[in-house]
Amino acid sequence: ESEAAPGGNYEPVVQAAVACCAKAEKLLARLVEQPADAETLVALAGHYLEKGNNQQAARIALQAVEADPASSAGWITLGAARDALRDRKGAREAYRRCADLGNGRYALECKKLLR
């Protein structure tokens, strides 16, 4: 729960909430059109991860890597969500899959995380 700025100004809190919802709504609308779009699923999982909804982030990131097993972004997001959930074994497995299967800019990062 956020507090108002001194003087009761809730406008910054309201603006942040609107921006958050607008981003999620846009991503969800894209998924209605293409339900198995790994890139959109990763973006939505990342959004939930940023907001601290780690369980939802992990669930959606798993859907992303099921849709595209070579998505290094999907695997690293799944690993981060599992890490946030204190599932170290699951996180390590996601990073390993990222390093082994992943294409894209995060595959090298996953290899570093495994050291």
VEXTORLUM-555172 format. One line per field, with one value per residue: y negated, x, z of N, C-alpha, C, O in turn; residue in three letters; residue number from 1. Coordinates in nm, 3 decimals, padded with zeros to 5 digits. Example, Ala and Ser with C-alpha at 12.3 -4.5 7.8 and 13.67 -1.06 7.14 Angstrom:
<atoms>
npy [00.569/00.225]
npx [01.319/01.285]
npz [00.780/00.708]
capy [00.450/00.106]
capx [01.230/01.367]
capz [00.780/00.714]
cpy [00.330/-00.003]
cpx [01.320/01.290]
cpz [00.780/00.787]
opy [00.332/-00.114]
opx [01.424/01.341]
opz [00.846/00.804]
code [ALA/SER]
pos [1/2]
</atoms>
This chain:
<atoms>
npy [00.116/-00.214/-00.534/-00.864/-01.161/-01.424/-01.641/-01.513/-01.444/-01.235/-01.196/-01.112/-00.842/-00.742/-00.786/-00.609/-00.365/-00.360/-00.359/-00.113/00.068/00.012/00.102/00.378/00.441/00.387/00.583/00.814/00.788/00.830/01.097/01.214/01.204/01.354/01.621/01.791/01.644/01.614/01.398/01.191/01.318/01.340/01.068/01.002/01.170/01.058/00.808/00.880/00.982/00.752/00.621/00.773/00.995/01.283/01.554/01.553/01.449/01.659/01.863/01.762/01.720/01.982/02.072/01.924/02.040/02.290/02.235/02.139/02.299/02.217/01.963/01.746/01.526/01.599/01.819/01.701/01.522/01.695/01.824/01.607/01.547/01.784/01.777/01.555/01.665/01.825/02.073/02.225/02.451/02.490/02.246/02.263/02.477/02.359/02.159/02.326/02.457/02.235/02.170/02.401/02.438/02.190/01.921/01.602/01.289/01.344/01.592/01.612/01.468/01.639/01.853/01.736/01.704/01.961/02.025]
npx [00.083/00.065/00.167/00.039/00.190/00.336/00.084/-00.124/-00.122/-00.212/-00.172/00.079/00.086/-00.151/-00.103/00.113/-00.012/-00.202/-00.034/00.094/-00.121/-00.204/00.013/00.008/-00.248/-00.214/-00.026/-00.172/-00.380/-00.239/-00.182/-00.431/-00.470/-00.252/-00.199/00.020/00.252/00.574/00.747/00.577/00.469/00.699/00.750/00.522/00.557/00.792/00.692/00.520/00.714/00.863/00.673/00.662/00.503/00.577/00.502/00.307/00.467/00.653/00.482/00.388/00.628/00.709/00.517/00.604/00.856/00.770/00.632/00.838/01.114/01.377/01.407/01.604/01.547/01.307/01.384/01.572/01.410/01.228/01.407/01.481/01.234/01.186/01.406/01.336/01.124/01.254/01.324/01.578/01.689/01.512/01.550/01.818/01.802/01.648/01.827/02.028/01.899/01.858/02.123/02.194/01.995/01.913/01.876/01.988/02.038/02.059/02.166/02.445/02.461/02.319/02.495/02.698/02.567/02.557/02.805]
npz [00.000/-00.092/00.025/00.045/-00.084/00.116/00.231/00.113/-00.160/-00.397/-00.660/-00.795/-00.717/-00.822/-01.097/-01.138/-01.089/-01.295/-01.521/-01.483/-01.502/-01.762/-01.915/-01.860/-01.958/-02.230/-02.303/-02.242/-02.428/-02.665/-02.630/-02.654/-02.925/-03.019/-02.861/-02.795/-02.814/-02.754/-02.701/-02.613/-02.390/-02.232/-02.187/-02.037/-01.816/-01.717/-01.644/-01.431/-01.260/-01.201/-01.050/-00.826/-00.820/-00.810/-00.835/-01.036/-01.239/-01.273/-01.361/-01.607/-01.744/-01.771/-01.952/-02.169/-02.233/-02.297/-02.528/-02.686/-02.675/-02.720/-02.630/-02.480/-02.325/-02.211/-02.052/-01.874/-01.743/-01.622/-01.452/-01.286/-01.167/-01.027/-00.858/-00.704/-00.574/-00.403/-00.493/-00.548/-00.676/-00.891/-01.019/-01.094/-01.272/-01.474/-01.560/-01.652/-01.865/-02.023/-02.089/-02.228/-02.429/-02.513/-02.739/-02.835/-02.662/-02.388/-02.333/-02.286/-02.048/-01.880/-01.869/-01.722/-01.479/-01.388/-01.295]
capy [00.000/-00.335/-00.648/-00.990/-01.256/-01.522/-01.726/-01.430/-01.438/-01.097/-01.194/-01.024/-00.703/-00.711/-00.778/-00.486/-00.253/-00.364/-00.315/00.030/00.138/-00.008/00.192/00.515/00.453/00.391/00.716/00.912/00.774/00.897/01.242/01.256/01.223/01.461/01.676/01.860/01.556/01.621/01.265/01.121/01.388/01.300/00.930/01.003/01.230/00.954/00.708/00.935/00.993/00.616/00.583/00.860/01.108/01.382/01.678/01.529/01.434/01.792/01.937/01.708/01.747/02.124/02.078/01.867/02.136/02.400/02.186/02.125/02.352/02.153/01.824/01.720/01.429/01.675/01.901/01.619/01.466/01.805/01.840/01.494/01.563/01.894/01.726/01.467/01.754/01.904/02.206/02.220/02.564/02.458/02.133/02.314/02.558/02.265/02.099/02.431/02.473/02.114/02.183/02.514/02.428/02.053/01.834/01.463/01.216/01.385/01.723/01.592/01.427/01.760/01.931/01.669/01.731/02.100/02.042]
capx [00.000/00.145/00.119/00.034/00.296/00.291/-00.023/-00.230/-00.118/-00.212/-00.157/00.188/00.049/-00.254/-00.037/00.192/-00.107/-00.260/00.071/00.113/-00.238/-00.205/00.114/-00.044/-00.361/-00.161/00.034/-00.281/-00.450/-00.156/-00.193/-00.561/-00.450/-00.153/-00.184/00.147/00.361/00.673/00.801/00.477/00.464/00.818/00.728/00.422/00.623/00.882/00.609/00.479/00.834/00.892/00.571/00.672/00.411/00.673/00.434/00.248/00.579/00.706/00.383/00.383/00.758/00.707/00.440/00.688/00.957/00.698/00.600/00.965/01.220/01.505/01.400/01.690/01.476/01.210/01.453/01.632/01.298/01.182/01.508/01.471/01.110/01.206/01.498/01.258/01.040/01.349/01.337/01.714/01.707/01.434/01.616/01.941/01.760/01.608/01.949/02.098/01.826/01.889/02.259/02.200/01.900/01.876/01.933/01.962/02.136/02.068/02.230/02.576/02.434/02.280/02.618/02.768/02.492/02.580/02.941]
capz [00.000/-00.103/00.101/-00.029/-00.057/00.215/00.182/00.058/-00.306/-00.443/-00.806/-00.841/-00.691/-00.922/-01.228/-01.143/-01.100/-01.430/-01.614/-01.460/-01.559/-01.907/-01.971/-01.849/-02.050/-02.368/-02.322/-02.244/-02.556/-02.766/-02.609/-02.706/-03.070/-03.040/-02.726/-02.770/-02.854/-02.646/-02.672/-02.531/-02.262/-02.155/-02.144/-01.930/-01.699/-01.665/-01.578/-01.301/-01.177/-01.153/-00.952/-00.711/-00.831/-00.858/-00.872/-01.168/-01.331/-01.301/-01.440/-01.743/-01.806/-01.809/-02.077/-02.274/-02.277/-02.362/-02.662/-02.760/-02.588/-02.747/-02.585/-02.365/-02.241/-02.134/-01.950/-01.769/-01.665/-01.537/-01.346/-01.193/-01.091/-00.933/-00.757/-00.617/-00.493/-00.323/-00.552/-00.604/-00.767/-01.011/-01.087/-01.156/-01.387/-01.580/-01.614/-01.728/-01.992/-02.100/-02.141/-02.321/-02.540/-02.544/-02.842/-02.801/-02.583/-02.248/-02.318/-02.223/-01.910/-01.807/-01.845/-01.612/-01.356/-01.348/-01.240]
cpy [-00.123/-00.446/-00.770/-01.074/-01.354/-01.614/-01.646/-01.422/-01.294/-01.085/-01.106/-00.876/-00.657/-00.696/-00.650/-00.365/-00.246/-00.315/-00.165/00.109/00.127/00.086/00.336/00.537/00.464/00.530/00.824/00.906/00.842/01.048/01.296/01.287/01.339/01.523/01.741/01.776/01.545/01.484/01.185/01.186/01.350/01.157/00.923/01.064/01.130/00.845/00.757/00.946/00.856/00.574/00.673/00.976/01.225/01.513/01.665/01.516/01.571/01.872/01.891/01.732/01.893/02.142/02.026/01.969/02.262/02.361/02.176/02.170/02.288/02.008/01.804/01.619/01.500/01.753/01.815/01.554/01.573/01.827/01.730/01.505/01.674/01.854/01.640/01.548/01.845/02.050/02.209/02.332/02.537/02.345/02.182/02.397/02.467/02.200/02.201/02.452/02.353/02.126/02.292/02.494/02.287/01.990/01.692/01.410/01.265/01.519/01.711/01.552/01.548/01.845/01.869/01.697/01.871/02.122/02.040]
cpx [00.088/00.084/00.122/00.155/00.246/00.186/-00.134/-00.232/-00.103/-00.184/-00.041/00.155/-00.054/-00.192/00.044/00.100/-00.167/-00.158/00.093/00.001/-00.240/-00.105/00.063/-00.159/-00.314/-00.102/-00.073/-00.360/-00.371/-00.168/-00.328/-00.548/-00.356/-00.120/-00.048/00.266/00.463/00.725/00.705/00.464/00.582/00.800/00.628/00.481/00.718/00.807/00.567/00.598/00.870/00.796/00.571/00.574/00.489/00.609/00.374/00.358/00.635/00.611/00.382/00.516/00.767/00.627/00.523/00.790/00.894/00.664/00.725/01.079/01.358/01.509/01.487/01.624/01.373/01.274/01.511/01.524/01.241/01.279/01.498/01.345/01.125/01.303/01.423/01.165/01.123/01.356/01.471/01.737/01.634/01.497/01.740/01.908/01.719/01.731/02.028/02.031/01.851/02.026/02.268/02.115/01.881/01.953/01.903/02.062/02.152/02.138/02.366/02.559/02.397/02.403/02.696/02.700/02.517/02.717/02.941]
cpz [00.000/-00.020/00.011/00.007/00.049/00.154/00.116/-00.093/-00.351/-00.592/-00.854/-00.825/-00.795/-01.060/-01.243/-01.160/-01.239/-01.532/-01.604/-01.526/-01.711/-01.974/-01.971/-01.947/-02.195/-02.398/-02.329/-02.374/-02.668/-02.753/-02.656/-02.855/-03.099/-02.904/-02.697/-02.816/-02.740/-02.606/-02.582/-02.394/-02.173/-02.103/-02.028/-01.802/-01.635/-01.591/-01.439/-01.206/-01.118/-01.043/-00.829/-00.710/-00.891/-00.902/-01.012/-01.273/-01.371/-01.390/-01.586/-01.815/-01.849/-01.938/-02.193/-02.325/-02.335/-02.506/-02.749/-02.670/-02.611/-02.700/-02.461/-02.271/-02.154/-02.021/-01.838/-01.682/-01.572/-01.422/-01.242/-01.106/-00.987/-00.822/-00.656/-00.526/-00.401/-00.367/-00.625/-00.706/-00.899/-01.091/-01.161/-01.280/-01.504/-01.642/-01.696/-01.864/-02.083/-02.166/-02.247/-02.446/-02.594/-02.658/-02.799/-02.700/-02.440/-02.228/-02.249/-02.077/-01.824/-01.775/-01.729/-01.478/-01.302/-01.285/-01.090]
opy [-00.135/-00.450/-00.778/-01.059/-01.364/-01.658/-01.705/-01.395/-01.237/-00.974/-01.029/-00.794/-00.547/-00.602/-00.588/-00.273/-00.137/-00.237/-00.097/00.207/00.222/00.143/00.406/00.641/00.542/00.586/00.915/01.010/00.905/01.120/01.412/01.383/01.415/01.483/01.744/01.832/01.475/01.457/01.121/01.117/01.330/01.129/00.848/01.014/01.119/00.795/00.683/00.924/00.846/00.498/00.654/01.048/01.261/01.576/01.754/01.566/01.596/01.939/01.973/01.760/01.924/02.220/02.079/01.983/02.332/02.446/02.201/02.089/02.305/01.937/01.841/01.627/01.465/01.754/01.852/01.534/01.544/01.846/01.756/01.477/01.659/01.892/01.653/01.505/01.930/02.138/02.198/02.309/02.560/02.347/02.146/02.388/02.495/02.187/02.166/02.462/02.368/02.097/02.277/02.528/02.268/02.003/01.666/01.478/01.230/01.555/01.791/01.598/01.558/01.900/01.941/01.712/01.896/02.228/02.053]
opx [00.178/-00.038/00.197/00.214/00.125/00.198/-00.230/-00.338/00.006/-00.174/-00.062/00.191/-00.044/-00.224/00.042/00.131/-00.182/-00.193/00.110/00.026/-00.275/-00.134/00.075/-00.165/-00.369/-00.125/-00.066/-00.402/-00.430/-00.165/-00.338/-00.606/-00.379/-00.023/-00.007/00.370/00.439/00.745/00.747/00.450/00.565/00.833/00.649/00.456/00.725/00.853/00.578/00.585/00.903/00.833/00.491/00.564/00.469/00.655/00.388/00.344/00.662/00.655/00.375/00.517/00.826/00.668/00.514/00.809/00.957/00.667/00.721/01.135/01.447/01.605/01.448/01.642/01.354/01.225/01.501/01.544/01.209/01.237/01.507/01.349/01.081/01.285/01.444/01.132/01.069/01.389/01.477/01.799/01.690/01.497/01.762/01.977/01.752/01.738/02.088/02.099/01.864/02.042/02.341/02.157/01.839/02.074/01.802/02.156/02.251/02.167/02.399/02.634/02.439/02.414/02.753/02.767/02.499/02.743/03.047]
opz [00.084/00.001/-00.086/00.114/00.071/00.040/00.067/-00.150/-00.344/-00.644/-00.948/-00.910/-00.850/-01.132/-01.349/-01.235/-01.295/-01.621/-01.705/-01.597/-01.780/-02.079/-02.072/-02.013/-02.273/-02.505/-02.411/-02.425/-02.756/-02.853/-02.693/-02.905/-03.194/-02.840/-02.581/-02.852/-02.641/-02.488/-02.486/-02.294/-02.053/-01.988/-01.933/-01.692/-01.512/-01.488/-01.341/-01.086/-01.000/-00.954/-00.737/-00.611/-01.008/-00.997/-01.095/-01.385/-01.488/-01.483/-01.678/-01.935/-01.953/-02.025/-02.304/-02.445/-02.414/-02.595/-02.869/-02.596/-02.528/-02.729/-02.350/-02.150/-02.037/-01.909/-01.721/-01.562/-01.457/-01.308/-01.122/-00.986/-00.873/-00.706/-00.535/-00.415/-00.331/-00.288/-00.747/-00.810/-01.006/-01.214/-01.277/-01.382/-01.619/-01.764/-01.798/-01.966/-02.204/-02.285/-02.345/-02.557/-02.708/-02.670/-02.733/-02.660/-02.376/-02.113/-02.161/-01.991/-01.708/-01.665/-01.647/-01.376/-01.183/-01.228/-01.028]
code [GLU/SER/GLU/ALA/ALA/PRO/GLY/GLY/ASN/TYR/GLU/PRO/VAL/VAL/GLN/ALA/ALA/VAL/ALA/CYS/CYS/ALA/LYS/ALA/GLU/LYS/LEU/LEU/ALA/ARG/LEU/VAL/GLU/GLN/PRO/ALA/ASP/ALA/GLU/THR/LEU/VAL/ALA/LEU/ALA/GLY/HIS/TYR/LEU/GLU/LYS/GLY/ASN/ASN/GLN/GLN/ALA/ALA/ARG/ILE/ALA/LEU/GLN/ALA/VAL/GLU/ALA/ASP/PRO/ALA/SER/SER/ALA/GLY/TRP/ILE/THR/LEU/GLY/ALA/ALA/ARG/ASP/ALA/LEU/ARG/ASP/ARG/LYS/GLY/ALA/ARG/GLU/ALA/TYR/ARG/ARG/CYS/ALA/ASP/LEU/GLY/ASN/GLY/ARG/TYR/ALA/LEU/GLU/CYS/LYS/LYS/LEU/LEU/ARG]
pos [1/2/3/4/5/6/7/8/9/10/11/12/13/14/15/16/17/18/19/20/21/22/23/24/25/26/27/28/29/30/31/32/33/34/35/36/37/38/39/40/41/42/43/44/45/46/47/48/49/50/51/52/53/54/55/56/57/58/59/60/61/62/63/64/65/66/67/68/69/70/71/72/73/74/75/76/77/78/79/80/81/82/83/84/85/86/87/88/89/90/91/92/93/94/95/96/97/98/99/100/101/102/103/104/105/106/107/108/109/110/111/112/113/114/115]
</atoms>
